[in-house]
Amino acid sequence: MQVEKTVKDLYPDLDKTTGRIYDALNYRHWDTWNNGAYTHLFYIAYNDGGVSGEAKDILAGQPYDAPVKPFGGDEQIAWNPDGTSFAYVCKKQAGTEYAKSTNSDIYIYNILTGKDENITTSNQGYDMDPIYSPDGQYIAYLSMEHAGYESDKNRIMFRNLKSGQTIDATLNFDQTVEAMAWSGDSKALYFISPTQATKQVYSYTMDFSKKQPAIQQLTNGDHDFTTLSAGLDGKKSVLVGAKMSMQMPNELFVIDPSKKTETQLTFINRDILESVTWGRVEKRMVTAVDGKKIFTYVIYPPNFDDTKRYPALLYCQGGPQSVVSQFFSNRWNFQLMAAKGYIVVAPNRRGLPSFGQEWNDAIVGDYGGKPMQDLLSAIDDVSKEKFVDKNKLGAVGASFGGYSVYWLAGNHQGRFKAFIAHCGMFNMESWYGSTEEMFFANHDQNGPYWTNPTPYDKFSPHQFVKNWNTPILVIHNEKDFRVPLSQGLEAFNAAQMKGVPSRFLYFPDENHWVSKPQNSLLWNRVFFDWLDKYVKK
């Protein structure tokens, strides 16, 4: 809905102008410029299979989006079972305050009165993904406690709709939470939580007599559950989830909560998967410089022979707080890298979830410190093996992983033969001055560079360009507003001016990710051409 006036509204005689005027931040977000239009929620009467009357905009005239951009969907909207109200998520801030805050809230809109109630006013962090119990007694939602911290622990909150009492169901559960689904009988809430570099399904039993642990793990194994849906089959509660692993894209499974078993429902990719020779995936615990353990996946080439010597790649994860788990992706596929003849070393360095909140938080203010030492500890540990060719090591990564690559390019003491950085931060001061979600920059760097210059000076990769001497491929995209294009341009310019062998791959129509099919194919061809030329040769 168009809420704010455009330049053409202000200057009607300039009907061909393309200029835009902004007086505050949030002028662009993720990959889209703010044009004064907002996504609003509407509802309309529905009876006997059809709609009647006029649709009502519950945010008419307000400069807010519901669902919350850029990734919000129908998981941010939930109907009360009796149909008299619905819950929705909205971040009712605008401009600079919007860019500085993570304070989204859960609102319950009453259709009979036409009014809504904010049920999360006391919390200043994210409140997301409301879901009503089928009996209408509770609403569950995800909540982050700390203002401005997008990677805080996601808590499950239960609100009793009759009493208004809210409890934190995961107070003593040192894991973050993802998708949720109520059992059909309202006696349990199922949810997904990352643990030990996998994503498992858990249940929270709505039994406050405490006769059994409220939270139980229902699944186990080397996989990632990604979505959940639950309901009733007669009187029996049915739970279905999508599951993937490094050897399998998402398939649907039925989970039996009482038996803690899984039954595969779909086999969409069976013929293709059975025709592929997969690389072995090893779980390895690496000792960090301070004695802590780093959970590391090592993916070996198919038909691996330990009497031979292989080139190896250090995979640097982005996020910066996003677990290296059992994901299967068209963007960063470990099995594809292994199939090209590389041993892939993928550590869960400091700052990644599924190992407790303390490990997750350890990256804040320390981007170039222990997290970088963790990456080097992992590649050093694996490269000691006789089957690794120490003279053929590369480092690759995107986003914070791209930052890691730029950092390592100036601090690797000759370990690596080539680097690939995708959409990485290169100059922390100029990144701060051009990114859009300022809460993220303020939190992870403990403030802006003019009040806390240390992390920007001490840990900015551009400060170490004087040490660059290793071939580097820089990839960056025009519509990336999280880590803007200028970061890649600065890095490529620096490499060229230093005389370092370098290449720049640019996509004018992609954001922080490369998603279009032929762009993805080009990305992979250039990626492996670079590695084959400088690492494998």
URHURA-V907677 format. One record per pair of residues at least 12 apart in sequence whose C-alpha atoms are under 8 Angstrom apart, sorted by sequence separation. I is the first residue (numbers start at 1). J is the second residue. D is the distance in whole Angstrom. If there is no record, write none. Layout:
i:I j:J d:D
i:I j:J d:D
//
This chain:
i:7 j:19 d:7
i:43 j:55 d:5
i:44 j:56 d:6
i:76 j:88 d:6
i:77 j:89 d:7
i:91 j:103 d:6
i:92 j:104 d:7
i:106 j:118 d:6
i:107 j:119 d:6
i:129 j:141 d:5
i:130 j:142 d:7
i:142 j:154 d:6
i:143 j:155 d:5
i:156 j:168 d:6
i:157 j:169 d:6
i:179 j:191 d:5
i:180 j:192 d:7
i:190 j:202 d:6
i:191 j:203 d:6
i:203 j:215 d:6
i:204 j:216 d:7
i:228 j:240 d:6
i:229 j:241 d:6
i:240 j:252 d:7
i:241 j:253 d:5
i:252 j:264 d:6
i:253 j:265 d:5
i:283 j:295 d:7
i:284 j:296 d:5
i:350 j:362 d:6
i:351 j:363 d:5
i:476 j:488 d:6
i:492 j:504 d:7
i:507 j:519 d:8
i:7 j:20 d:6
i:42 j:55 d:6
i:43 j:56 d:5
i:76 j:89 d:5
i:91 j:104 d:4
i:92 j:105 d:8
i:105 j:118 d:7
i:106 j:119 d:6
i:107 j:120 d:8
i:128 j:141 d:6
i:129 j:142 d:6
i:142 j:155 d:5
i:143 j:156 d:6
i:155 j:168 d:7
i:156 j:169 d:5
i:157 j:170 d:8
i:178 j:191 d:7
i:179 j:192 d:5
i:190 j:203 d:4
i:202 j:215 d:7
i:203 j:216 d:5
i:228 j:241 d:4
i:240 j:253 d:6
i:241 j:254 d:7
i:251 j:264 d:8
i:252 j:265 d:5
i:253 j:266 d:7
i:283 j:296 d:6
i:284 j:297 d:6
i:350 j:363 d:6
i:351 j:364 d:8
i:475 j:488 d:7
i:6 j:20 d:8
i:7 j:21 d:7
i:42 j:56 d:5
i:43 j:57 d:7
i:90 j:104 d:6
i:91 j:105 d:6
i:105 j:119 d:7
i:106 j:120 d:6
i:127 j:141 d:7
i:128 j:142 d:5
i:142 j:156 d:5
i:143 j:157 d:7
i:155 j:169 d:7
i:156 j:170 d:6
i:177 j:191 d:7
i:178 j:192 d:5
i:189 j:203 d:6
i:190 j:204 d:6
i:202 j:216 d:6
i:203 j:217 d:7
i:227 j:241 d:5
i:228 j:242 d:7
i:240 j:254 d:5
i:241 j:255 d:7
i:251 j:265 d:7
i:252 j:266 d:5
i:283 j:297 d:5
i:284 j:298 d:7
i:405 j:419 d:6
i:474 j:488 d:6
i:42 j:57 d:4
i:43 j:58 d:8
i:89 j:104 d:7
i:90 j:105 d:6
i:105 j:120 d:6
i:127 j:142 d:6
i:128 j:143 d:6
i:141 j:156 d:6
i:142 j:157 d:6
i:155 j:170 d:6
i:177 j:192 d:6
i:178 j:193 d:6
i:188 j:203 d:6
i:189 j:204 d:5
i:202 j:217 d:4
i:203 j:218 d:7
i:226 j:241 d:7
i:227 j:242 d:5
i:239 j:254 d:6
i:240 j:255 d:6
i:251 j:266 d:6
i:282 j:297 d:6
i:283 j:298 d:6
i:405 j:420 d:7
i:406 j:421 d:7
i:41 j:57 d:6
i:42 j:58 d:6
i:89 j:105 d:6
i:90 j:106 d:7
i:105 j:121 d:7
i:126 j:142 d:8
i:127 j:143 d:4
i:140 j:156 d:7
i:141 j:157 d:5
i:155 j:171 d:7
i:177 j:193 d:5
i:188 j:204 d:5
i:189 j:205 d:7
i:201 j:217 d:6
i:202 j:218 d:5
i:225 j:241 d:7
i:226 j:242 d:6
i:227 j:243 d:8
i:238 j:254 d:7
i:239 j:255 d:5
i:251 j:267 d:7
i:281 j:297 d:7
i:282 j:298 d:5
i:405 j:421 d:6
i:432 j:448 d:7
i:40 j:57 d:7
i:41 j:58 d:6
i:89 j:106 d:5
i:90 j:107 d:7
i:126 j:143 d:6
i:127 j:144 d:6
i:140 j:157 d:6
i:141 j:158 d:7
i:176 j:193 d:6
i:177 j:194 d:7
i:188 j:205 d:4
i:189 j:206 d:8
i:200 j:217 d:7
i:201 j:218 d:6
i:202 j:219 d:7
i:225 j:242 d:6
i:226 j:243 d:6
i:238 j:255 d:7
i:239 j:256 d:7
i:251 j:268 d:7
i:281 j:298 d:6
i:282 j:299 d:6
i:432 j:449 d:8
i:474 j:491 d:7
i:40 j:58 d:7
i:41 j:59 d:7
i:88 j:106 d:6
i:89 j:107 d:6
i:125 j:143 d:7
i:126 j:144 d:5
i:140 j:158 d:5
i:175 j:193 d:7
i:176 j:194 d:7
i:187 j:205 d:6
i:188 j:206 d:5
i:200 j:218 d:7
i:201 j:219 d:6
i:225 j:243 d:4
i:226 j:244 d:8
i:238 j:256 d:7
i:239 j:257 d:8
i:281 j:299 d:5
i:282 j:300 d:8
i:402 j:420 d:8
i:403 j:421 d:7
i:406 j:424 d:8
i:474 j:492 d:6
i:505 j:523 d:8
i:40 j:59 d:6
i:87 j:106 d:7
i:88 j:107 d:5
i:125 j:144 d:5
i:126 j:145 d:7
i:139 j:158 d:6
i:140 j:159 d:6
i:175 j:194 d:7
i:187 j:206 d:5
i:200 j:219 d:6
i:224 j:243 d:6
i:225 j:244 d:6
i:280 j:299 d:6
i:281 j:300 d:6
i:402 j:421 d:4
i:406 j:425 d:8
i:40 j:60 d:8
i:87 j:107 d:5
i:88 j:108 d:7
i:103 j:123 d:8
i:104 j:124 d:8
i:125 j:145 d:5
i:138 j:158 d:6
i:139 j:159 d:5
i:175 j:195 d:7
i:186 j:206 d:8
i:187 j:207 d:7
i:200 j:220 d:6
i:223 j:243 d:7
i:224 j:244 d:5
i:249 j:269 d:8
i:279 j:299 d:6
i:280 j:300 d:5
i:350 j:370 d:7
i:351 j:371 d:7
i:401 j:421 d:7
i:402 j:422 d:5
i:404 j:424 d:8
i:406 j:426 d:6
i:429 j:449 d:6
i:67 j:88 d:7
i:68 j:89 d:7
i:87 j:108 d:4
i:88 j:109 d:8
i:103 j:124 d:5
i:104 j:125 d:7
i:105 j:126 d:7
i:106 j:127 d:6
i:124 j:145 d:7
i:125 j:146 d:5
i:126 j:147 d:8
i:138 j:159 d:6
i:139 j:160 d:7
i:154 j:175 d:8
i:155 j:176 d:7
i:156 j:177 d:7
i:223 j:244 d:6
i:224 j:245 d:6
i:279 j:300 d:5
i:280 j:301 d:7
i:350 j:371 d:5
i:395 j:416 d:7
i:401 j:422 d:8
i:402 j:423 d:6
i:403 j:424 d:5
i:505 j:526 d:8
i:66 j:88 d:7
i:67 j:89 d:6
i:68 j:90 d:6
i:86 j:108 d:6
i:87 j:109 d:6
i:102 j:124 d:7
i:103 j:125 d:5
i:104 j:126 d:5
i:105 j:127 d:5
i:106 j:128 d:7
i:123 j:145 d:6
i:124 j:146 d:7
i:125 j:147 d:4
i:138 j:160 d:5
i:139 j:161 d:7
i:153 j:175 d:7
i:154 j:176 d:5
i:155 j:177 d:6
i:223 j:245 d:5
i:279 j:301 d:5
i:280 j:302 d:7
i:324 j:346 d:7
i:349 j:371 d:6
i:393 j:415 d:7
i:394 j:416 d:5
i:402 j:424 d:4
i:403 j:425 d:5
i:66 j:89 d:6
i:67 j:90 d:6
i:68 j:91 d:7
i:85 j:108 d:7
i:86 j:109 d:5
i:102 j:125 d:5
i:103 j:126 d:5
i:104 j:127 d:5
i:105 j:128 d:7
i:124 j:147 d:5
i:125 j:148 d:6
i:137 j:160 d:6
i:138 j:161 d:6
i:153 j:176 d:5
i:154 j:177 d:5
i:198 j:221 d:8
i:200 j:223 d:8
i:222 j:245 d:7
i:223 j:246 d:8
i:278 j:301 d:8
i:279 j:302 d:4
i:324 j:347 d:7
i:349 j:372 d:8
i:393 j:416 d:5
i:394 j:417 d:6
i:395 j:418 d:7
i:396 j:419 d:6
i:397 j:420 d:7
i:398 j:421 d:6
i:399 j:422 d:6
i:401 j:424 d:7
i:402 j:425 d:7
i:403 j:426 d:6
i:472 j:495 d:8
i:40 j:64 d:8
i:66 j:90 d:5
i:85 j:109 d:5
i:86 j:110 d:7
i:101 j:125 d:8
i:102 j:126 d:5
i:103 j:127 d:7
i:104 j:128 d:7
i:106 j:130 d:7
i:125 j:149 d:7
i:126 j:150 d:7
i:137 j:161 d:6
i:152 j:176 d:8
i:153 j:177 d:7
i:154 j:178 d:7
i:198 j:222 d:6
i:199 j:223 d:6
i:200 j:224 d:6
i:201 j:225 d:7
i:278 j:302 d:5
i:279 j:303 d:7
i:324 j:348 d:6
i:350 j:374 d:7
i:391 j:415 d:8
i:392 j:416 d:7
i:393 j:417 d:6
i:394 j:418 d:5
i:395 j:419 d:5
i:396 j:420 d:5
i:397 j:421 d:5
i:398 j:422 d:4
i:399 j:423 d:5
i:400 j:424 d:6
i:38 j:63 d:6
i:39 j:64 d:7
i:40 j:65 d:6
i:41 j:66 d:6
i:65 j:90 d:6
i:66 j:91 d:8
i:85 j:110 d:4
i:136 j:161 d:8
i:137 j:162 d:7
i:198 j:223 d:6
i:199 j:224 d:4
i:200 j:225 d:6
i:248 j:273 d:7
i:277 j:302 d:6
i:279 j:304 d:8
i:323 j:348 d:7
i:349 j:374 d:5
i:390 j:415 d:8
i:391 j:416 d:8
i:392 j:417 d:6
i:393 j:418 d:7
i:394 j:419 d:6
i:395 j:420 d:6
i:396 j:421 d:6
i:397 j:422 d:6
i:398 j:423 d:6
i:399 j:424 d:4
i:400 j:425 d:7
i:37 j:63 d:8
i:38 j:64 d:6
i:39 j:65 d:5
i:40 j:66 d:5
i:41 j:67 d:8
i:64 j:90 d:7
i:65 j:91 d:7
i:84 j:110 d:6
i:85 j:111 d:5
i:198 j:224 d:5
i:199 j:225 d:5
i:247 j:273 d:8
i:277 j:303 d:8
i:349 j:375 d:6
i:391 j:417 d:7
i:398 j:424 d:6
i:399 j:425 d:7
i:36 j:63 d:8
i:38 j:65 d:5
i:39 j:66 d:6
i:40 j:67 d:8
i:64 j:91 d:7
i:84 j:111 d:6
i:85 j:112 d:8
i:199 j:226 d:8
i:347 j:374 d:8
i:429 j:456 d:6
i:468 j:495 d:7
i:39 j:67 d:7
i:64 j:92 d:6
i:84 j:112 d:7
i:324 j:352 d:8
i:347 j:375 d:7
i:428 j:456 d:5
i:472 j:500 d:8
i:474 j:502 d:7
i:476 j:504 d:8
i:478 j:506 d:7
i:6 j:35 d:7
i:64 j:93 d:7
i:313 j:342 d:6
i:315 j:344 d:7
i:317 j:346 d:8
i:323 j:352 d:5
i:462 j:491 d:8
i:465 j:494 d:7
i:469 j:498 d:8
i:471 j:500 d:6
i:472 j:501 d:7
i:473 j:502 d:5
i:474 j:503 d:6
i:475 j:504 d:6
i:476 j:505 d:7
i:477 j:506 d:6
i:478 j:507 d:6
i:479 j:508 d:7
i:483 j:512 d:7
i:6 j:36 d:7
i:64 j:94 d:7
i:311 j:341 d:7
i:312 j:342 d:5
i:313 j:343 d:6
i:314 j:344 d:6
i:315 j:345 d:6
i:316 j:346 d:7
i:317 j:347 d:8
i:321 j:351 d:5
i:322 j:352 d:5
i:323 j:353 d:5
i:465 j:495 d:8
i:468 j:498 d:7
i:470 j:500 d:6
i:471 j:501 d:5
i:472 j:502 d:5
i:473 j:503 d:5
i:474 j:504 d:5
i:475 j:505 d:5
i:476 j:506 d:5
i:477 j:507 d:5
i:478 j:508 d:5
i:479 j:509 d:6
i:480 j:510 d:7
i:481 j:511 d:7
i:482 j:512 d:7
i:4 j:35 d:8
i:5 j:36 d:7
i:63 j:94 d:7
i:247 j:278 d:7
i:310 j:341 d:7
i:311 j:342 d:5
i:312 j:343 d:4
i:313 j:344 d:5
i:314 j:345 d:5
i:315 j:346 d:5
i:316 j:347 d:8
i:317 j:348 d:8
i:320 j:351 d:7
i:321 j:352 d:5
i:322 j:353 d:6
i:323 j:354 d:7
i:347 j:378 d:6
i:428 j:459 d:8
i:429 j:460 d:8
i:469 j:500 d:6
i:470 j:501 d:7
i:471 j:502 d:6
i:472 j:503 d:7
i:473 j:504 d:6
i:474 j:505 d:6
i:475 j:506 d:6
i:476 j:507 d:7
i:477 j:508 d:6
i:478 j:509 d:6
i:479 j:510 d:6
i:480 j:511 d:4
i:481 j:512 d:7
i:4 j:36 d:5
i:310 j:342 d:6
i:311 j:343 d:6
i:312 j:344 d:6
i:313 j:345 d:6
i:314 j:346 d:6
i:315 j:347 d:7
i:320 j:352 d:7
i:321 j:353 d:6
i:372 j:404 d:7
i:428 j:460 d:5
i:466 j:498 d:8
i:468 j:500 d:7
i:473 j:505 d:8
i:477 j:509 d:7
i:478 j:510 d:6
i:479 j:511 d:4
i:480 j:512 d:5
i:3 j:36 d:6
i:4 j:37 d:7
i:192 j:225 d:7
i:310 j:343 d:7
i:312 j:345 d:7
i:345 j:378 d:7
i:427 j:460 d:6
i:428 j:461 d:8
i:477 j:510 d:5
i:478 j:511 d:7
i:479 j:512 d:7
i:480 j:513 d:8
i:2 j:36 d:6
i:3 j:37 d:6
i:192 j:226 d:7
i:301 j:335 d:8
i:345 j:379 d:7
i:426 j:460 d:7
i:427 j:461 d:6
i:477 j:511 d:6
i:2 j:37 d:4
i:3 j:38 d:7
i:142 j:177 d:8
i:169 j:204 d:8
i:192 j:227 d:8
i:299 j:334 d:7
i:426 j:461 d:5
i:427 j:462 d:5
i:477 j:512 d:7
i:1 j:37 d:5
i:2 j:38 d:6
i:192 j:228 d:8
i:299 j:335 d:7
i:302 j:338 d:7
i:368 j:404 d:8
i:372 j:408 d:8
i:425 j:461 d:8
i:426 j:462 d:6
i:427 j:463 d:8
i:476 j:512 d:8
i:477 j:513 d:8
i:1 j:38 d:5
i:191 j:228 d:7
i:301 j:338 d:4
i:302 j:339 d:6
i:345 j:382 d:8
i:1 j:39 d:6
i:89 j:127 d:8
i:190 j:228 d:8
i:300 j:338 d:6
i:301 j:339 d:5
i:1 j:40 d:7
i:89 j:128 d:6
i:218 j:257 d:6
i:299 j:338 d:6
i:301 j:340 d:7
i:321 j:360 d:7
i:368 j:407 d:7
i:30 j:70 d:7
i:89 j:129 d:7
i:301 j:341 d:5
i:29 j:70 d:7
i:89 j:130 d:8
i:219 j:260 d:6
i:301 j:342 d:6
i:88 j:130 d:7
i:218 j:260 d:5
i:219 j:261 d:7
i:300 j:342 d:7
i:301 j:343 d:6
i:87 j:130 d:7
i:218 j:261 d:8
i:219 j:262 d:8
i:300 j:343 d:5
i:103 j:147 d:7
i:299 j:343 d:6
i:300 j:344 d:7
i:102 j:147 d:6
i:103 j:148 d:8
i:298 j:343 d:7
i:299 j:344 d:5
i:343 j:388 d:8
i:436 j:481 d:7
i:437 j:482 d:7
i:101 j:147 d:7
i:102 j:148 d:5
i:184 j:230 d:6
i:185 j:231 d:8
i:298 j:344 d:6
i:299 j:345 d:7
i:435 j:481 d:6
i:436 j:482 d:6
i:101 j:148 d:5
i:102 j:149 d:7
i:179 j:226 d:7
i:181 j:228 d:6
i:183 j:230 d:6
i:184 j:231 d:4
i:185 j:232 d:7
i:297 j:344 d:8
i:298 j:345 d:5
i:434 j:481 d:8
i:435 j:482 d:5
i:100 j:148 d:7
i:102 j:150 d:7
i:134 j:182 d:7
i:179 j:227 d:6
i:180 j:228 d:7
i:181 j:229 d:6
i:182 j:230 d:6
i:183 j:231 d:6
i:184 j:232 d:5
i:297 j:345 d:6
i:298 j:346 d:6
i:435 j:483 d:6
i:131 j:180 d:8
i:133 j:182 d:6
i:134 j:183 d:8
i:179 j:228 d:7
i:180 j:229 d:8
i:181 j:230 d:6
i:182 j:231 d:8
i:183 j:232 d:8
i:296 j:345 d:7
i:297 j:346 d:5
i:434 j:483 d:8
i:435 j:484 d:6
i:131 j:181 d:8
i:132 j:182 d:8
i:134 j:184 d:6
i:135 j:185 d:8
i:296 j:346 d:6
i:297 j:347 d:6
i:434 j:484 d:7
i:81 j:132 d:7
i:131 j:182 d:8
i:134 j:185 d:7
i:135 j:186 d:6
i:296 j:347 d:4
i:410 j:461 d:7
i:419 j:470 d:7
i:421 j:472 d:8
i:423 j:474 d:8
i:76 j:128 d:6
i:77 j:129 d:7
i:78 j:130 d:6
i:80 j:132 d:6
i:134 j:186 d:6
i:185 j:237 d:7
i:295 j:347 d:6
i:296 j:348 d:6
i:407 j:459 d:8
i:418 j:470 d:6
i:419 j:471 d:6
i:420 j:472 d:6
i:421 j:473 d:6
i:422 j:474 d:6
i:423 j:475 d:6
i:424 j:476 d:8
i:431 j:483 d:7
i:76 j:129 d:5
i:77 j:130 d:7
i:78 j:131 d:6
i:79 j:132 d:7
i:81 j:134 d:6
i:133 j:186 d:6
i:184 j:237 d:5
i:294 j:347 d:7
i:295 j:348 d:5
i:407 j:460 d:7
i:411 j:464 d:7
i:417 j:470 d:6
i:418 j:471 d:5
i:419 j:472 d:5
i:420 j:473 d:5
i:421 j:474 d:5
i:422 j:475 d:5
i:423 j:476 d:5
i:431 j:484 d:7
i:75 j:129 d:5
i:76 j:130 d:6
i:77 j:131 d:8
i:78 j:132 d:7
i:81 j:135 d:7
i:82 j:136 d:7
i:183 j:237 d:6
i:184 j:238 d:7
i:203 j:257 d:8
i:294 j:348 d:6
i:295 j:349 d:8
i:407 j:461 d:5
i:410 j:464 d:5
i:416 j:470 d:8
i:417 j:471 d:7
i:418 j:472 d:6
i:419 j:473 d:6
i:420 j:474 d:6
i:421 j:475 d:6
i:422 j:476 d:6
i:423 j:477 d:7
i:473 j:527 d:8
i:75 j:130 d:7
i:81 j:136 d:6
i:183 j:238 d:7
i:294 j:349 d:6
i:406 j:461 d:6
i:407 j:462 d:8
i:410 j:465 d:6
i:420 j:475 d:8
i:80 j:136 d:6
i:183 j:239 d:8
i:279 j:335 d:6
i:294 j:350 d:8
i:406 j:462 d:8
i:409 j:465 d:8
i:410 j:466 d:7
i:411 j:467 d:7
i:431 j:487 d:7
i:278 j:335 d:7
i:407 j:464 d:7
i:410 j:467 d:5
i:423 j:480 d:8
i:430 j:487 d:8
i:473 j:530 d:7
i:3 j:61 d:6
i:403 j:461 d:7
i:409 j:467 d:8
i:410 j:468 d:5
i:425 j:483 d:6
i:3 j:62 d:7
i:4 j:63 d:7
i:279 j:338 d:7
i:316 j:375 d:7
i:409 j:468 d:6
i:424 j:483 d:7
i:3 j:63 d:6
i:279 j:339 d:7
i:409 j:469 d:8
i:423 j:483 d:6
i:427 j:487 d:7
i:278 j:339 d:8
i:314 j:375 d:8
i:409 j:470 d:7
i:423 j:484 d:8
i:426 j:487 d:5
i:423 j:485 d:8
i:425 j:487 d:6
i:426 j:488 d:7
i:424 j:487 d:7
i:425 j:488 d:8
i:427 j:490 d:8
i:471 j:534 d:7
i:423 j:487 d:8
i:424 j:488 d:7
i:426 j:490 d:7
i:314 j:379 d:6
i:423 j:488 d:7
i:426 j:491 d:6
i:26 j:94 d:8
i:27 j:95 d:7
i:26 j:95 d:5
i:25 j:95 d:5
i:26 j:96 d:6
i:24 j:95 d:5
i:25 j:96 d:4
i:312 j:383 d:8
i:24 j:96 d:5
i:25 j:97 d:8
i:26 j:98 d:7
i:25 j:98 d:8
i:26 j:99 d:6
i:25 j:99 d:6
i:312 j:388 d:7
i:309 j:386 d:7
i:310 j:387 d:6
i:311 j:388 d:6
i:312 j:389 d:7
i:250 j:328 d:8
i:309 j:387 d:4
i:310 j:388 d:5
i:311 j:389 d:5
i:249 j:328 d:6
i:307 j:386 d:8
i:308 j:387 d:6
i:309 j:388 d:5
i:310 j:389 d:5
i:311 j:390 d:8
i:314 j:393 d:8
i:316 j:395 d:7
i:318 j:397 d:7
i:320 j:399 d:8
i:364 j:443 d:7
i:365 j:444 d:6
i:366 j:445 d:8
i:246 j:326 d:5
i:248 j:328 d:7
i:249 j:329 d:8
i:294 j:374 d:7
i:306 j:386 d:8
i:307 j:387 d:6
i:309 j:389 d:5
i:311 j:391 d:8
i:312 j:392 d:7
i:313 j:393 d:6
i:314 j:394 d:6
i:315 j:395 d:6
i:316 j:396 d:6
i:317 j:397 d:6
i:318 j:398 d:6
i:319 j:399 d:7
i:320 j:400 d:5
i:364 j:444 d:5
i:365 j:445 d:5
i:245 j:326 d:5
i:246 j:327 d:6
i:247 j:328 d:7
i:306 j:387 d:5
i:311 j:392 d:5
i:312 j:393 d:5
i:313 j:394 d:5
i:314 j:395 d:5
i:315 j:396 d:5
i:316 j:397 d:5
i:317 j:398 d:7
i:318 j:399 d:5
i:319 j:400 d:6
i:320 j:401 d:8
i:363 j:444 d:8
i:364 j:445 d:7
i:365 j:446 d:6
i:244 j:326 d:7
i:245 j:327 d:5
i:246 j:328 d:5
i:296 j:378 d:7
i:310 j:392 d:8
i:311 j:393 d:6
i:312 j:394 d:6
i:313 j:395 d:5
i:314 j:396 d:6
i:315 j:397 d:6
i:316 j:398 d:7
i:318 j:400 d:4
i:319 j:401 d:8
i:364 j:446 d:7
i:244 j:327 d:6
i:245 j:328 d:6
i:313 j:396 d:7
i:317 j:400 d:7
i:318 j:401 d:4
i:244 j:328 d:6
i:289 j:373 d:7
i:294 j:378 d:8
i:316 j:400 d:8
i:317 j:401 d:5
i:318 j:402 d:7
i:399 j:483 d:7
i:288 j:373 d:7
i:289 j:374 d:7
i:316 j:401 d:5
i:288 j:374 d:6
i:315 j:401 d:8
i:316 j:402 d:8
i:246 j:333 d:8
i:246 j:334 d:7
i:247 j:335 d:7
i:289 j:377 d:7
i:316 j:404 d:6
i:367 j:455 d:8
i:246 j:335 d:7
i:288 j:377 d:6
i:316 j:405 d:7
i:366 j:455 d:7
i:423 j:512 d:6
i:287 j:377 d:7
i:365 j:455 d:6
i:368 j:458 d:8
i:369 j:459 d:8
i:286 j:377 d:7
i:368 j:459 d:5
i:286 j:378 d:6
i:367 j:459 d:6
i:368 j:460 d:8
i:366 j:459 d:8
i:286 j:381 d:7
i:197 j:295 d:8
i:196 j:295 d:8
i:224 j:325 d:7
i:223 j:325 d:8
i:224 j:326 d:5
i:223 j:326 d:5
i:224 j:327 d:6
i:222 j:326 d:7
i:223 j:327 d:8
i:420 j:527 d:8
i:399 j:512 d:8
i:418 j:531 d:7
i:418 j:534 d:6
i:417 j:534 d:6
i:418 j:535 d:6
i:417 j:535 d:6
i:197 j:323 d:6
i:199 j:325 d:7
i:197 j:324 d:6
i:198 j:325 d:5
i:199 j:326 d:8
i:197 j:325 d:4
i:198 j:326 d:6
i:194 j:323 d:8
i:197 j:326 d:7
i:394 j:531 d:7
i:394 j:535 d:6
i:393 j:535 d:6
i:392 j:535 d:5
i:392 j:536 d:6
i:197 j:348 d:8
i:198 j:354 d:8
i:197 j:354 d:6
i:195 j:353 d:8
i:196 j:354 d:5
i:197 j:355 d:8
i:194 j:353 d:7
i:195 j:354 d:4
i:196 j:355 d:6
i:194 j:354 d:5
i:195 j:355 d:6
i:193 j:354 d:8
i:151 j:321 d:6
i:176 j:353 d:8
i:175 j:353 d:8
i:176 j:354 d:7
i:175 j:354 d:6
i:175 j:355 d:8
i:175 j:356 d:6
i:176 j:357 d:8
i:174 j:356 d:5
i:175 j:357 d:7
i:331 j:513 d:8
i:174 j:357 d:6
i:331 j:514 d:7
i:331 j:515 d:8
i:331 j:520 d:7
i:330 j:520 d:8
i:153 j:357 d:7
i:152 j:357 d:8
i:311 j:535 d:7
i:311 j:536 d:6
i:149 j:439 d:7
i:150 j:440 d:7
i:148 j:439 d:5
i:149 j:440 d:7
i:148 j:440 d:7
i:148 j:442 d:8
i:149 j:443 d:6
i:148 j:443 d:6
i:99 j:436 d:7
i:100 j:437 d:7
i:101 j:438 d:8
i:102 j:439 d:7
i:99 j:437 d:5
i:100 j:438 d:5
i:101 j:439 d:6
i:99 j:438 d:5
i:100 j:439 d:4
i:99 j:439 d:6
i:30 j:436 d:7
i:29 j:436 d:6
i:28 j:436 d:7
i:29 j:437 d:8
i:26 j:436 d:6
i:25 j:436 d:8
i:26 j:437 d:8
i:32 j:479 d:8
i:31 j:479 d:5
i:30 j:479 d:8
i:31 j:480 d:6
i:30 j:480 d:7
i:31 j:481 d:6
i:30 j:481 d:5
i:29 j:481 d:6
i:30 j:482 d:6
i:28 j:481 d:7
i:29 j:482 d:8
i:31 j:511 d:6
i:30 j:511 d:7
i:30 j:512 d:8
//
